[in-house]
Amino acid sequence: MKNYFNSIITAALVFMAVCLMGPKAAQGQIVQMIFTSDAHYGITRAKFRGDTAVSGHLVNAAMVKQMNTLPFLTLPTDGGINAGKVTGGIDYVVEGGDIANRMEAPIQSAAASWAQFKTDYMGSLHVTGHDGNPAQLLILPGNHDISNAIGFPKPLEPLTDPTSMVGIYNLMLKPQTPMTNEAYDFTKDKINYSRNIKGIHFMFITLWADSAERIWMQKDLDTVAASTPVIIFTHDQPTCESKHFTNPLPPYNMTAENKFQNLVAEHYKEGNVASKDDDATNIEQRGFVKFLKAHRNIKAYFHGNSNWNQFYVYKGPDKNIKLNTFRVDSPMKGAYSAKNETLQSFQLISLDAKNQVLTVRECLWNTNPLNPAQKIVFGKSATVSLKVN
């Protein structure tokens, strides 16, 4: 009952905020999304708000609580969309994967992690869109979710548990007959989907745009006009990681020696052992760059996996492409925020679909860890054009 009344109050306050923003926002000219990734339920943070060994469940719940305050805050005067105005409606919340941490003992099962994720992101997240309806949750799988479903070079406990993959699959693809853990087959049950939002095409793909994913992407883009801007959301950064590819040697198994995790279908082309070198995926990236050149309307790319807040331009291994790219932090495993909790952040994406402009703002949600009444602090921001030349 308490959650019910909280939801009513939140919806009413958001409606008031939207009204204050003026007629353009009320008419739906602006679309807004929260983007976060790498929730990693099942592990603990070393330090969080004066405590130690804090569970992913508690940390994510704290972040969700802060997300609920975002619609009532005033945006910075940074020259971006709606600068200096009340944030207002949040139409979508995007989770970029690694919901369940990989089940290396003593990490909990994917089923336990998925249950906690549902409690926080489906039970406690109360932001509403410009239309007054609850924000739509858009979820991607991460490498940990996939490894839990298919296994890992090192044994997991249990050996496999596809619960988070199946949960994402059912929520996002909405099959007529719901997928079950017993029936799930990662080799064919990919989580690829798209949304057309106010004339902008959003693609959500499994892990990375390898040669197999690009088959689905091409079919999807065949339905989209070349003049329509396209935005990709996925888990891995544009450079990917060599260990995420499939072992190139028959029988293509994952082993502790070769370090391949068989997470994308494409066989690794640059050696028989995964590498951490910066140029270890140049051949694979060139295939992706060729695809980007063939689809000039792909204008932005959002990802997690290696986590910190960063706005940058992906140029490809040969420096012959320019793709606006946005990397988001993790509440649990941020490259910097894991050691300094005041840097924990998620992103607010504001889209002016009419003028084809995108603003992304860093939302620092834990800058004063010992103050329960702390507010989100806006950090860096970037505004880019989505217009197709």
N, C-alpha and C positions, 0 to 999 in steps of 0.2 A: 504493500500500500504506500509506503514511504517513497519507493522508487517511482510509483505512478504519479504521485503529487509533484515530485521533483521534476518529472518529465513535462508535466503541464506547465509548471512555473518556468522551466527553461524555454519551452516553446513560446510562451507569452513574451518573455524578455527578448528573445531573438526577433520576434515579430516587431516589437517596439524598436529594436535597433535597426532593423531593415527599413522601417518607416522613416527613421531619422536620416538615413543615407540618401534619400531623395528618389525621384521617380525612375531614374535609369536603372538603379539596382533593383527596385521593386518590379520593374518590367522584365527582369531576368537577363539584363545585359551582361552581368558579371557572374561567372561560375567560380566557386572556391573549393579547394581540396586541402585536406591535411595529408601529408605524406610522411610516413615513418617506415622503418624496416628493422629486421633483425631483433625481434622481441626476445628470442632465446629463453623461453620458459624452460625451467629445469636446472638452470645454473644460478649462481649467486654473485652479487657484487661484493667486492671486498669491503667497501665503505659506502654508506648511503644514509644521509640525514641523521648522522650521529650514531648509527648502528653499524655492525659488521656482519659479513656473510648474509646479506639481505637477498631474499629469493626474487627471482624474476617476476613472480606473481605480484609481490608487493611493489616492486619498482614500476612495472607496467601499469598497475592500478593507480599509482601516484601520477604517472604521466597522463593517463586518461582523465583523471580529475582536473589536471591543468588544461587539457584540451577543451574541456567543457566550459572553461572561462574565456576562451579565445574570442567568441562572437561579440563580447561586450567590451573588448579592448579597442583603443584608438590606434590605428596603423601609423607608422612613422612617416614623417615628411621626407621621403626618400625619392620622390619623383616617380614612384611606381603606381600601379593601379590602385585607385581609391586612397592615395596617400593622404594622411591627416584625418581620415574618416573612421567611423566605427566599423570594425571588421564585418559584422553582420553574419549572414547565413553561411553555413558550411555545407555544401551540397554532397560532397564525397569524402570518405576517409580511405586512403590507400595504404595497405600493409604490404611491404615489399618482400616478405618471406623470412625463412628461418624462424617460424613461429615456435616450433619444438626444437630444442637443442638436440644434437646427435646423441644417441643413447649409449654413450660410452660409460660403463659403470663408474660411479654410482648414479649417473644421471637418470632421472625418471623417464617413464615411457612416453612415447608420443601421444598416447591416449590421455594421460594425465595432463600433459602440457596443453593439448587442444581444449580440454575441459576448462582449464584456467583462462586460456585465451578467450573462450566464449563468455566466461563470466565478466571479464574486463571490457572487451571490445563490443560485445553484443548485449551485455546486461547493464554496464555502467557508463557507456558512452552515450551522451544525450544531446549532442549537437544536432541542429536541424538546418535544412536548406532554405534557400530563398522562397521556396514554395510552402514552407512550414512543415514539411514532412521530415522524418528522421533522415540523417545523412546516409547515403548508400555506402556500404562497405565493399571495397574492391580489394581482393586478396591475391597475392602471387605466392608460388612456392619458392623456397630457397634450397640451397644445397643440403642443409641439414635435414629438411623435411624429406627430400628425395632419398638421401642416404638411409634414413630410417625406414623408408619403404622398400628399398632394394638391397640393403646391406652395405657394408663398408669394408675396406681392406683389413681392418681390425675387427674382431667380433664385437657385436653389440649385444645388449641385454634389454629386451629379447632380441634375437637375431634380426628380426624385421617387425615393424609396426607402421603400417601406412595410414594411420588414423588422420593425421593432419592433412596429408595429400587427398584423402577421400573427402574430408570435410571441406577443403577448398574446392575440390572438383564439384561437389554437389551444390555448394552455395553459388559458385560462379557460372557453371555450365547448365545447371538446373535440368539434368536429364529426366526424361519421363519416368524411367525406373531408376531410383536412387542407386548410386554406386555403393558397393559394400567393400569392406576390407578384404574379404575372401575373393572377390571378383577383380579387384584392382590390378591392372597390369601397366606399369609405367612405360613400357615400350610402345604402347598404343594409346594409353589414356592420358594424353598431354593436357595441360591446363592452359589453353590458348583461347583468348576471347577478345572481342573489341567492343567499343562503345562509340557511337556518334553523339557528341555533346555540343549543341549549339553550332554545328557546322565544322567542328574540329573532330578528327578521327583519332581515337585513343586505342593503342594496341597493347595488350597485356600478354606476355609470352613466358614460356617456361625457361628460366635460368639465363639463357643467352641466345643470340640470334645466329646459331650455327647453321650449317648447310641444310640440316633436316628441318629446323624451325623455319628457315626461309622459304621452304615449300609452302607451309601454311600461310606465312606472311604474304607471299606473292598472291595466293588465292584470295586472301582477304583484301589486299590492295587493288586487286582487279575490280573490286566493287566500289572503289573510291576514285573520284575525279582527280586528275593530276594537279588540279588547282587547290585541292583541299589539304590544309595542313595536317600532318600526322605527328603524333607524339607516342614514343615507345616507353613503356614501363616494364622493367625486368629486374632480376635480382643481381646479376653480375655486371661489373663495370665493362665498358666497351672492349677493354683489352682481355677480358676473361682471365682464367687461370688454367695453365696447362693440365693440372691434376684433375680438372673437371671434365676433360675429354675422355673418350673411350680408349682403352688400351689398344694399340694398333696391331699387336701380335696375337695370332690365334692361340688358344681359343678365346681371346679377348677378356680374360678374367681380371678382376681386381686382385692385386697382391700387395703385400707390405713392401716388396722389393721395387715394383714399378711405380707405385704410388698413385696410379690412375684410379679415379672414383666412378667412371662410367656414368656421369650425370648428364652429359649431352651425347647425342647419338653419333656425332662426327668422330671418326678415328683421328687421333693425334698424328700429325704429319712430320713432326720435327725431331723425332727420336723415339727410343723405346722406354724412356724413363721420364716422368714428369719433372719439370724444372721450375725454379723460382726466378730465373733470369727475366729481366724486363722485356726482352725481345723474344721470349719463349713461345709466343703465339702469333708471330708476325705473319706466317703463312695463312693461318686461320682468320686473322683479322683482315687480310687482303680480300678474302671472300666476302666478308661483311661490308668492307668499303666499296667493293664493286656493286653490291646491292644498294648501298646508299646513293651511289652515283646514278644508278638507274631509277631511283625514286627520290628526286630532288625535293619532294614535298615532305619528307621526314625531317622535321625541324627541331626536335628536342628529344632527349633521352634521359630518363630518371632511373637510378639504381641504388642498391645498398651493397651488401657483401663485405666490402672493405670500407669501414664506416667512419666518416666524419663529415661535417658540413663543408661542401665545396661546390662552387659554380665554376665550370671550366669548359674549354672547347676541346673536344676530341678531334685530333687531326689525322689519325691513322699512322701506321708504321712508316709510311712514305711521305707523310706531311702533305697529303694531297686531298684532304677532305676537311670540312669544318662543321661540327655538329655540337650545338649547345647541349651541355651535359650537366646533370645535377646529381650529386652524391649526397646521401642523407646519413645522419648519425644513427647509432643504435643506443637504446636505453641501457643495454647490458654490456656490449662489447665494442664501444666506440674506441677508435685508435687513440684518441686523446681523452675523451670523457670517461673512459674506464678508470683512469687514474685521477681525473679532476672532474668531479661530478657537477661543478658549476658550468661546465661546457655542454652538458646534456641538451640535446635539441631535437626538434622535428621541424618540418617545413610547412609553411602556408603557401599554397599555389593559388594565385588569383589570375583568372583568365578573362580578358576582354575579347569575347568571341567576335563581336561586330568589327572591331578594329584589328583583330588578329595580333594581340599583344599579350605577353605572359610575364607576370612578376612572381618571383619566388623569394620568400622571406624566411630567414632563419628564426626560429622561435626557441629561445633559451628558456627552459621551463624550471630550472632548479638552481638559479644563480645565488640564492640565499637559503641553503639547505636547512638551516635550523629555524627558519621563519615559516610557520604553517600558513600564514596569510600572504606569502610572496606571490607576485604577479609575473606572468611571462614577460621577458625582456626581448625585444626585437633586435637581432644582430645584423648580420650582413644581408644584403638584398641584391637582386639582379633582375633587370627587365630586358626582355628580348622580343624581337619581332618574329612572328610566325608566318609572315606573308611569303608566298611562293613566288620567286622571281621568274 
